[in-house]
Amino acid sequence: RKRTEEALRTSETRLRLLVENVSDHAIFMLDADGLIVTWNKGAEQIYGYPEAAVVGRHYSLLFTLQAIASGKPEQELAEACTKIKCDIEGWRVRENGKQFWVAGTVAAVHDDEGRVIGFAKVTRDITAKRRNDELLHSVLDHTLDGIITINDRGIISTINQAGENIFGYRAVELVGENVRCLMPDPDRSRHDTYIANYVR
């Protein structure tokens, strides 16, 4: 039993050190009321707050005033309670007041009886990626060529404005559909084979 307890303590120490030293992801814990209880180096680096400045405060301090007014922090926690995990993306605010775009998750933590005792949050700064995506969409929407992106199963991910004009469909009608729907036979029936060949 002593060896088991020692191994458990060692494992917990390693996990704590791992989380504390991750620098490219903000990893922190909240209590059941949304108060910050832990704060890793990544959170300090991304949000700009030292640990002593945030522990014990409600995590809504990381949100924009508009998000706070609309109840976004509470909505995230409520969704995490309902679904166990909630994927998040949106604007956050650094200690210096600058806004940046994050993506991540918030997960509910339960005790042995299934009661929510807190939340685990993991976020990362994807502002640069968002800017690049916006630039790409701007370029795609101003070209005269129809451009469609699909995944490796032929499912449409995006279609630009020119593509909508050429095919006569709105993007919302096509995203999630197989690109075969835009093809006449015999290409329509053979398209899965084409995709497999491209992938290979």
Rosetta blueprint (number, residue, H / E / L):
1 R L
2 K H
3 R H
4 T H
5 E H
6 E H
7 A H
8 L H
9 R H
10 T H
11 S H
12 E H
13 T H
14 R H
15 L H
16 R H
17 L H
18 L H
19 V H
20 E H
21 N H
22 V L
23 S L
24 D L
25 H L
26 A E
27 I E
28 F E
29 M E
30 L E
31 D E
32 A L
33 D L
34 G L
35 L E
36 I E
37 V L
38 T L
39 W L
40 N L
41 K H
42 G H
43 A H
44 E H
45 Q H
46 I H
47 Y H
48 G L
49 Y L
50 P L
51 E H
52 A H
53 A H
54 V H
55 V L
56 G L
57 R L
58 H E
59 Y H
60 S H
61 L H
62 L H
63 F E
64 T L
65 L H
66 Q H
67 A H
68 I H
69 A H
70 S L
71 G L
72 K H
73 P H
74 E H
75 Q H
76 E H
77 L H
78 A H
79 E H
80 A H
81 C H
82 T H
83 K H
84 I L
85 K E
86 C E
87 D E
88 I E
89 E E
90 G E
91 W E
92 R E
93 V E
94 R L
95 E L
96 N L
97 G L
98 K L
99 Q E
100 F E
101 W E
102 V E
103 A E
104 G E
105 T E
106 V E
107 A E
108 A E
109 V E
110 H E
111 D L
112 D L
113 E L
114 G L
115 R L
116 V E
117 I E
118 G E
119 F E
120 A E
121 K E
122 V E
123 T E
124 R E
125 D E
126 I L
127 T H
128 A H
129 K H
130 R H
131 R H
132 N H
133 D H
134 E H
135 L H
136 L H
137 H H
138 S H
139 V H
140 L H
141 D H
142 H L
143 T L
144 L L
145 D L
146 G L
147 I L
148 I E
149 T E
150 I E
151 N L
152 D L
153 R L
154 G L
155 I E
156 I E
157 S E
158 T E
159 I E
160 N L
161 Q H
162 A H
163 G H
164 E H
165 N H
166 I H
167 F H
168 G L
169 Y L
170 R L
171 A H
172 V H
173 E H
174 L H
175 V L
176 G L
177 E L
178 N E
179 V H
180 R H
181 C H
182 L H
183 M L
184 P L
185 D L
186 P L
187 D H
188 R H
189 S H
190 R H
191 H H
192 D H
193 T H
194 Y H
195 I H
196 A H
197 N H
198 Y H
199 V H
200 R L
